Amino acid sequence: MPAKSKAQQKAAGAALAAKRGEMKKSELKGASKEMEKSMTEKELREFATGKHKGKPDHVK
């Protein structure tokens, strides 16, 4: 399932980087911290990939 906003993509990308060990888990905040705990690497990759064009900055 792809992200519905740019903010979701950004959070998923940060969580994916932490899950892969490319950044420290302690650097995560908010949604990305929860995503890292609850989603698999495959789910995060699917959420983080895709085009930014046409997506809103945030979704309520």
N, C-alpha and C positions, 0 to 999 in steps of 0.2 A: 504494500500500500504506500503510494508516494505521499510526501508531505503536502499539506494544503497551503503552506505559507513559507516565506523566506526564513522567518524566525524558527520554524520547525526544522527546516533543513539545516540551519546553522547549529541548532542544539543537537541534532542527530549527528552531525559531523564532528562536533566536539566530543560527544559520548563515544563515537566510534574510534576516534583517535586515542581516547583514554583506555578503551577496551583492548586496543591493539598494543598499548604500551608506549605510544608515541608522545603522550603527555601524561602528567600526573593526575590521578583520580581526585586528589585533593584540590586541584585547580578548577574542578567542575562546580557549577552553581545552578540552582533552580531546576528547570526542566531537564537539562542535560544530565544532571546527577541522577535523577530518577530514571531517565531513559537508559543510562549505562547499567543500572542495577536490574531493570526489568525486561530489557530487550536483548535478543541474541545479536551477534555480529551481523548475521545475514539480514535481519530485520532493520538494523540501524543503517546498513549499506543501502537497502532499498529506500529507506526514508530520506537519506541524505542525498541520493543521486537524483538527477533530473534537472530540467531547465528552470532558471529563476524567472525568466521572462513570463509575464502574465500572472504571476502569483502575487497576492497581496503581501505587505510587510508582516501583518499580524492577522490572526483569525480569532474571533471571540468564541 
